[in-house]
Amino acid sequence: MPDTYRHRGQRRALVAELRRSGLVRDEPVLAALGAVPRHLFFEPAFEAHAYQDKAFPIGEGQTISQPSTVGFQTQLLGLRPGERVLEIGTGSGYQYAVLCQLGVRVQSIEFNPVLFERAQRRLSALGLPTAGLHLGDGSLGWPAAAPYDAILVTAGAPAPPPALLRQLRVGGRLVVPVGPEATPGGAPQQLLRLTRESEKGFAREAFGEYRFVPLRGEAGHV
């Protein structure tokens, strides 16, 4: 088993920093961030960066989001234990592990086969369930387990993917960064929360500008 006890002091310090910042206020989300050993989602050579509040490359042109972004996006979902959640973009598996700590039932889709296999190994080694991990086009969602109480997109999309909107239950929440593909000096993306109010009606809220790696797939950036 991996050593989950290392860096406990750094995890506590990170959570305290996030709490002071006021960006992440939900105590269950903060507890989940404090429980997940983020260093185990880094290559050993880069472990020293694990508890800094910054994004970091994980290979294949992808990144692990900074903890404040993970916490804020998760907070926007307003999750309750037992809810059905779909994550688009497994990446390193860190966000998936945080969601598992919150007691929700997670399906997660990764587009890149190399990252998918790495995430499977890491999450399995941590004793977390991996039956919900899928390799495929996340922009199309995962209809087999729909409808979802919440959907989290961890990559920037040109628009909210229609398939994901269809897979939300009434009352469900979709959190997605929307805008052009992020480039150095280019326009940022807007972080949106869309709440399904009826069969065809969605409330739309914006929560600031971010820069995410692009969502790949049929309804993402090609």
C-alpha positions in Angstrom: 0.0 0.0 0.0 1.2 3.5 -0.7 2.3 5.7 2.3 -0.8 7.9 2.8 0.6 9.3 6.1 3.5 11.3 4.7 3.0 15.0 4.3 0.1 15.1 6.7 1.4 18.4 8.1 1.5 19.9 4.6 -2.0 18.7 3.9 -3.2 20.4 7.1 -1.4 23.6 6.2 -2.9 23.6 2.7 -6.4 23.1 4.0 -5.8 26.0 6.5 -4.6 28.2 3.7 -7.7 27.4 1.6 -10.0 28.1 4.6 -8.3 31.4 5.2 -8.6 32.4 1.5 -12.4 32.1 1.8 -12.6 30.6 -1.7 -13.4 27.1 -0.3 -15.8 27.4 2.6 -17.6 24.0 2.6 -16.2 22.0 5.5 -16.8 18.5 4.0 -15.0 19.6 0.9 -12.1 20.9 3.0 -12.0 17.7 4.9 -11.9 15.7 1.7 -9.0 17.7 0.4 -7.2 17.1 3.7 -7.8 13.4 3.5 -6.5 12.8 0.0 -2.7 12.4 -0.3 -2.1 14.6 -3.3 1.6 13.6 -3.5 0.5 10.2 -4.6 -0.9 11.7 -7.8 2.5 13.1 -8.7 5.6 11.4 -10.2 8.1 11.0 -7.3 10.5 13.5 -8.8 7.9 16.2 -8.4 6.5 15.3 -5.0 7.8 18.5 -3.5 5.3 20.5 -5.5 2.3 18.4 -4.3 1.0 20.7 -1.6 1.5 24.0 -3.3 -1.7 25.6 -4.5 -0.9 25.4 -8.1 -1.6 23.3 -11.2 1.2 21.0 -12.3 1.8 18.9 -15.5 1.0 15.2 -15.3 2.1 14.3 -18.8 0.2 13.8 -22.1 -0.3 17.6 -22.3 -2.6 17.5 -19.2 -2.4 19.0 -15.7 -3.5 18.3 -12.1 -5.6 21.3 -11.1 -4.6 23.4 -8.2 -6.3 22.4 -4.9 -8.2 25.6 -4.6 -9.8 25.0 -8.1 -10.6 21.4 -7.2 -12.2 22.6 -3.9 -14.1 25.4 -5.5 -15.5 23.4 -8.4 -16.5 20.6 -6.0 -18.1 23.1 -3.6 -20.2 24.5 -6.5 -21.8 21.0 -7.0 -23.4 21.2 -3.6 -23.0 17.4 -3.1 -24.7 15.2 -0.6 -23.6 11.6 0.2 -25.1 9.0 -2.0 -25.7 11.3 -5.0 -24.8 10.2 -8.5 -21.9 12.2 -10.0 -20.3 12.1 -13.4 -16.7 13.5 -13.8 -15.5 14.4 -17.2 -11.7 14.1 -17.4 -10.2 11.7 -14.8 -6.7 13.0 -15.4 -4.5 12.0 -12.5 -7.4 10.7 -10.5 -7.1 13.3 -7.8 -10.5 14.9 -8.3 -12.1 11.4 -8.4 -10.5 10.6 -5.0 -11.8 13.8 -3.5 -15.3 13.0 -4.7 -15.1 9.5 -3.3 -14.2 11.0 0.1 -17.5 12.9 0.0 -19.5 9.6 -0.2 -21.0 10.1 -3.6 -21.3 7.5 -6.4 -18.9 8.5 -9.1 -18.6 7.7 -12.8 -15.5 9.2 -14.5 -14.4 9.3 -18.1 -10.9 9.8 -19.4 -10.1 10.5 -23.1 -6.4 9.6 -22.9 -5.6 5.9 -22.5 -2.2 6.5 -20.9 -3.7 8.7 -18.2 -6.6 6.3 -17.8 -4.3 3.4 -17.0 -2.2 5.5 -14.6 -5.3 6.7 -12.7 -6.6 3.1 -12.5 -3.4 1.9 -10.9 -3.2 4.9 -8.4 -6.8 4.7 -7.3 -6.7 0.9 -7.0 -3.5 1.1 -4.8 -5.4 3.6 -2.6 -8.2 1.1 -2.1 -10.7 3.3 -3.9 -13.4 1.8 -6.2 -12.4 1.8 -9.9 -15.5 0.2 -11.5 -16.7 3.7 -12.3 -13.7 4.6 -14.4 -14.2 4.6 -18.1 -12.0 5.2 -21.2 -13.9 7.2 -23.8 -15.3 10.5 -25.1 -16.4 12.4 -22.0 -18.1 15.1 -24.0 -20.8 12.5 -24.7 -21.2 11.7 -21.1 -22.0 8.2 -19.8 -25.7 7.5 -20.5 -25.6 4.0 -18.9 -25.6 5.5 -15.3 -27.8 8.6 -16.1 -29.5 10.6 -14.8 -26.9 12.4 -12.6 -27.4 14.6 -9.6 -24.2 16.5 -10.6 -21.7 16.6 -13.5 -18.2 18.1 -13.2 -16.2 18.9 -16.3 -12.5 19.3 -15.5 -11.5 20.7 -19.0 -12.5 23.7 -20.9 -15.4 23.2 -23.5 -16.4 25.6 -26.3 -20.0 25.3 -24.9 -21.8 23.2 -22.4 -21.9 19.8 -24.1 -25.6 19.0 -25.0 -25.2 15.3 -24.0 -24.2 16.3 -20.5 -27.2 18.6 -20.1 -29.5 15.8 -21.2 -28.0 13.4 -18.6 -28.8 15.7 -15.7 -31.9 15.0 -13.6 -34.2 17.9 -12.9 -32.5 19.7 -10.0 -29.1 18.4 -11.1 -26.0 20.7 -11.4 -23.4 20.9 -14.2 -20.1 22.7 -13.5 -18.1 23.4 -16.6 -15.5 25.9 -17.8 -16.7 27.4 -21.1 -14.8 29.4 -23.7 -12.0 29.1 -26.3 -9.2 26.7 -26.1 -6.7 28.1 -23.5 -3.5 29.5 -25.0 -0.7 31.7 -23.5 -2.1 35.2 -23.5 -5.4 34.1 -24.9 -8.9 34.7 -23.6 -9.8 32.8 -20.4 -12.8 30.5 -19.9 -15.8 31.3 -17.7 -16.6 28.8 -15.0 -20.3 28.1 -15.2 -22.9 26.3 -13.1 -26.0 25.2 -14.9 -28.9 23.9 -12.8 -31.7 21.9 -14.5 -35.0 23.5 -13.5 -37.2 21.6 -15.9 -37.1 19.3 -18.9 -35.9 22.1 -21.1 -35.0 24.9 -18.6 -31.6 25.6 -17.1 -30.5 28.3 -14.7 -27.0 29.7 -15.5 -24.5 31.2 -13.1 -20.9 32.4 -13.7 -18.1 32.2 -11.2 -15.1 33.9 -12.6 -12.4 33.2 -15.2 -10.1 30.2 -15.3 -7.7 28.5 -17.7 -8.3 24.8 -18.2 -6.8 22.3 -20.6 -9.2 21.7 -23.5 -11.9 19.2 -23.5 -11.4 16.7 -26.3 -14.0 14.8 -28.1 -17.1 15.2 -30.3 -18.5 18.1 -28.4 -15.1 19.5 -27.2 -12.1 21.0 -28.9 -11.0 18.8 -31.8 
